């Protein structure tokens, strides 16, 4: 079924601070290239029949393009983000206002969480990451508000500081992930829950190949994730490669740019 996504054009994108291992202000970022790459991602979604809504970018918030971090939306209810770093703090209220202005029931979070960056919604449960950004108490807070079981997973590699850099949903019942991004106990949980999961290599994880978006048939993925793309094709998925190399300078890929609105 067609999905509904919220995105934010990178009008103010730059890398002017470092809050994750991918960010290097001295390396610079080309905003015009980032905009072109983002436009191609948006066009890919629309070409697949998905609806894309836009939130206005706010000057002074260069990471607002990473819409996935702005909230978690399940069953039409919106659990707001509360960012770990002050540089991104105003993004949470901006996204929550967008939803509130459109009549969505919203909840401002008490504990630090970074939206779909650390929450991944499947058909029956929500997987939730912790270890670098999201406070594990936010997992319980989300479960109480959304009425959906939340399963906690611990991230251990700082390059994969959000869950959505190390794991993505294939079809609501299965996932692809990079095992070494997780603690030993969390790896065992994932093996039990998803015995038929797609396992990514280090090479594909290191180009943020797991920061992908699947609609159950098509997978929009960073073009450099060659081995993972091949395995997805073997599994019967249609792979849609995109180039988001400029946005990756801030640690973002297709999923980071995409907040799913689940009615």
PyMOL commands that set and color helices and strands:
alter all, ss='L'
color gray80, all
select helices_A, chain A and resi 25-27+31-47+67-70+86-101+115-117+136-146+158-160+163-165+179-181+184-193+202-205+226-234+245-248
alter helices_A, ss='H'
color red, helices_A
select strands_A, chain A and resi 4-7+51-54+71-74+77-80+105-107+119-121+125-130+149-154+167-169+175-177+198-199+213-214+218-222+238-242+259-260
alter strands_A, ss='S'
color yellow, strands_A
deselect
rebuild
show_as cartoon
